[in-house]
């Protein structure tokens, strides 16, 4: 497996980083091609900062002149004192950065690689307000995710092993460019459909003190039920009370009137199911896979609530039976823990269409990539494309998320680190 730091000569690394920061495309192209035989020089790292060439190219857009900073409008855009944007060296620098980033992505640069400050190139672009570069990196992430998701589908046809490790991986290859043999085995992880932070350049191997979050491990773990949170045995947040407003709005959109039939996949703390009950549904089905949660539901009397039917087990096993029985719903909500994006895609491409009424609505807890803004933006676009392909329209409502610093005390890793939640509402296309 090729190592991103395989170029051992420091001067070569610094030359590549310098050319990237100066947006010297001819020189950068020569350096990248000259060292192509020893790995991927587009992903070398500065040992002091952890900067890759992509980081260097984006960071060079920062304006270090204090006088020029004083003349900006607060968004990194230079003005003439009357609020009008000015063109000049700054715009030229951004356009040079755009071309440099384009070259690096074409050469296989990893779009979500992390520096020593825990920032991806996209994080740097967002912080500096370099919108055009940021959107380029988002699009690169989308292409990479779509490619890897499709490759994953092909691999499933050739491999009968279950996919239950909950990791979505991506490659930095541009659309249409061939993967190099050694790079196929070294792709950075982006996100899990779980409430855990998973954006890392390379997913580390699990250890006893820092195990990976998997569906199998979660379903066999001991859970801790607290008044404001539900944790697994590794102190991962399965569900937390700060999500209450999000759940309330989701439930209201899905069940706007009484007397409807609703299915919730993943009970957790029961927050959204409580709001569903307030709408007096005709039928309220709940699928829950964790035996401890099922036991807690029964202890709290959920089995005796009006219209409630509890299905014990994984939705992958329950939903096909409901389809066979002809059970239909007006609304569906999906909020599982430690499942992969492949699982989620299977849910709405293979199962929702069999149990949702033609004029029905469905939604999901939209926490994919929520540990950083660029990952969240990437996955919104990926989901939109996959939903469209499956025959669904989706509308988004942005909700401000309060400051959550104190919420993570005692939680292994924060699974939410952005300011706005995008609430999805999905319907069949007309």
Residue pairs with C-beta under 8 A, 6 or more apart in sequence:
1 182
1 185
1 186
2 39
2 40
2 180
2 182
2 183
2 186
3 39
4 39
4 40
4 43
4 44
4 45
4 52
4 110
4 113
5 44
5 45
6 38
6 39
7 13
7 16
7 35
7 38
7 39
7 41
7 44
12 31
12 35
12 41
12 44
13 44
13 45
13 46
14 46
15 31
16 28
16 31
16 32
16 35
16 41
16 44
16 53
17 44
17 46
17 51
17 53
17 56
18 56
19 27
19 28
19 31
19 53
20 28
20 53
20 54
20 56
20 57
20 60
20 100
20 104
21 56
21 57
21 59
21 60
22 60
23 57
23 60
23 93
23 96
23 97
23 99
23 100
25 96
25 99
25 100
25 103
28 53
28 100
28 103
28 104
29 103
31 41
32 41
32 42
32 103
32 107
35 41
39 182
40 107
40 108
40 180
40 183
41 107
42 52
42 53
42 54
42 104
42 107
42 108
42 109
43 52
43 53
43 108
43 109
43 110
43 113
43 172
44 52
44 53
45 51
45 52
46 56
48 116
49 55
49 115
49 116
49 117
50 114
50 115
50 116
50 117
51 59
51 115
52 109
52 110
52 113
52 115
52 121
53 104
53 109
54 101
54 104
54 105
54 109
54 110
54 111
54 113
54 121
54 137
55 113
55 115
55 119
55 121
55 124
57 97
57 100
57 101
57 104
57 121
58 97
58 101
58 121
58 124
58 125
58 128
58 130
58 133
59 124
59 128
60 93
60 97
61 93
61 94
61 97
61 125
61 128
61 130
61 133
62 128
63 69
63 72
63 76
63 78
63 90
68 78
68 90
71 78
71 79
71 81
72 78
72 79
73 79
73 83
75 129
76 128
76 129
76 130
77 85
77 129
78 85
78 86
78 88
78 90
79 85
79 86
80 86
94 130
94 132
94 133
97 130
97 133
98 132
98 133
98 136
101 121
101 133
101 136
101 137
102 136
105 111
105 136
105 140
105 172
105 174
106 174
106 177
108 172
108 173
108 177
108 180
108 183
109 172
110 172
110 188
110 201
111 120
111 121
111 122
111 137
111 140
111 141
111 144
111 172
112 120
112 121
112 122
112 141
112 170
112 172
112 188
112 190
112 199
112 201
112 374
112 375
113 120
113 121
113 172
113 188
113 201
114 120
114 199
114 200
114 201
115 124
119 127
120 137
120 199
120 372
120 374
121 137
122 134
122 137
122 138
122 141
122 373
122 374
123 372
123 373
123 374
125 131
125 133
125 134
125 137
126 134
126 373
126 374
134 374
137 374
138 374
138 377
138 378
138 381
139 381
140 172
140 174
141 170
141 190
141 374
141 375
141 378
142 378
142 381
142 382
142 385
143 173
143 174
143 175
144 170
144 171
144 172
144 173
145 168
145 170
145 190
145 378
145 379
145 382
146 382
146 385
147 170
147 171
147 173
147 175
148 168
148 169
148 170
148 171
148 187
149 168
149 341
149 342
149 345
149 382
149 386
152 163
152 342
153 342
156 163
163 340
163 342
164 214
164 215
164 216
164 340
165 212
165 214
165 340
166 192
166 193
166 194
166 212
166 213
166 214
166 215
166 338
166 339
166 340
167 189
167 192
167 198
167 203
167 212
167 340
168 189
168 190
168 191
168 192
168 193
168 340
168 341
168 342
169 187
169 188
169 189
169 190
169 203
170 187
170 188
170 189
170 190
171 179
171 183
171 184
171 187
171 188
172 188
173 179
173 183
186 202
188 200
188 201
188 202
188 203
189 198
189 199
189 200
189 202
189 203
190 198
190 199
190 369
190 375
190 378
190 379
191 198
191 199
191 341
191 368
191 369
191 371
191 375
191 379
192 198
192 213
192 338
192 339
192 340
192 341
193 336
193 339
193 340
193 341
193 343
193 344
193 367
193 368
194 213
194 236
194 337
194 338
194 339
194 367
194 415
195 236
195 237
195 238
195 239
195 240
195 337
195 367
195 415
195 416
196 213
196 236
196 237
196 412
196 413
196 415
197 371
197 413
197 414
197 415
197 417
198 213
198 371
199 369
199 371
199 372
199 375
203 212
204 210
206 212
211 217
211 234
213 232
213 234
213 236
213 338
214 338
215 338
215 339
215 343
217 234
217 338
218 232
218 238
218 290
218 337
218 338
219 289
219 290
219 291
221 232
221 233
221 234
222 232
222 233
222 292
223 230
223 231
223 232
223 233
223 238
223 290
223 292
223 293
224 230
224 231
224 232
224 233
225 269
225 296
227 241
228 240
228 241
228 242
229 237
229 238
229 239
229 240
229 241
229 269
229 411
230 237
230 238
230 239
230 240
230 268
230 269
230 293
231 237
231 238
231 410
231 411
232 238
232 337
234 412
235 410
235 411
235 412
236 411
236 412
236 413
236 415
237 408
237 411
237 412
237 415
238 268
238 337
239 268
239 269
239 271
239 335
239 337
240 269
240 407
240 411
241 269
241 271
242 401
242 402
242 404
242 407
243 271
243 365
244 271
245 399
246 365
246 399
246 421
246 423
247 271
247 272
247 275
248 275
249 397
249 399
249 423
250 272
250 275
250 333
250 363
250 365
250 423
251 272
251 275
251 276
251 278
251 279
251 333
252 275
252 279
253 361
253 363
253 397
253 423
253 425
254 262
254 276
254 331
254 332
254 333
254 361
254 362
254 363
254 425
255 262
255 276
255 279
255 281
255 330
255 331
256 279
257 279
258 279
258 280
258 281
259 280
259 281
259 282
260 279
260 281
260 282
260 330
260 331
261 281
261 282
261 283
261 284
261 285
261 328
261 329
261 330
261 331
262 276
262 279
262 281
262 283
262 284
262 285
262 329
262 330
262 331
262 332
262 333
263 285
263 286
263 287
263 329
263 331
263 332
263 333
263 355
264 272
264 273
264 276
264 284
264 285
264 286
264 287
264 332
264 333
264 335
265 287
265 315
265 332
265 333
265 334
265 335
265 336
265 347
266 287
266 288
266 289
266 334
266 335
266 336
266 337
267 273
267 286
267 288
267 293
267 294
267 297
267 302
268 293
268 335
268 337
270 297
270 300
270 302
272 333
272 335
273 284
273 286
273 302
276 284
276 333
277 284
277 305
277 306
277 308
280 306
281 307
282 307
283 307
283 309
283 329
284 305
284 306
284 307
284 308
284 309
285 308
285 309
285 311
285 322
285 327
285 329
286 297
286 302
286 308
286 309
286 310
286 311
287 311
287 313
287 314
287 315
287 318
287 319
288 294
288 297
288 310
288 311
288 312
289 312
289 313
289 314
289 315
289 336
291 312
294 310
294 312
297 303
297 310
298 310
302 308
302 310
303 310
311 318
315 336
315 347
315 351
316 343
316 346
319 351
319 354
319 355
320 351
322 354
322 355
323 351
323 354
323 355
327 355
328 355
328 356
328 357
328 360
329 355
329 356
329 357
329 360
330 357
330 359
330 360
330 361
331 360
331 361
331 362
332 352
332 355
332 356
332 360
332 361
332 362
332 363
333 362
333 363
333 364
334 344
334 347
334 348
334 362
334 363
334 364
334 365
335 364
335 365
336 343
336 344
341 368
341 379
341 382
344 364
345 386
348 362
348 386
348 387
348 390
348 392
348 426
349 386
349 389
349 390
352 362
353 390
353 391
356 362
356 428
358 428
359 427
359 428
360 427
360 428
361 425
361 426
361 427
362 426
362 427
363 423
363 424
363 425
363 426
364 424
364 426
366 380
366 421
366 422
366 423
366 424
367 415
367 416
368 375
368 376
368 379
368 383
369 375
369 376
369 377
369 378
369 379
370 376
370 415
370 416
370 417
370 418
371 413
371 414
371 415
371 416
371 417
372 417
372 418
373 418
376 418
376 422
380 396
380 422
383 394
383 424
384 394
387 393
387 394
387 426
391 428
391 429
392 426
392 427
392 428
392 429
393 426
393 427
393 428
393 429
393 430
394 424
394 425
394 426
395 424
395 425
396 422
396 423
396 424
396 425
397 422
397 423
397 425
398 420
398 421
398 422
398 423
399 420
399 421
399 422
399 423
400 419
400 420
400 421
401 416
401 418
401 419
401 420
401 421
404 414
404 416
407 414
408 414
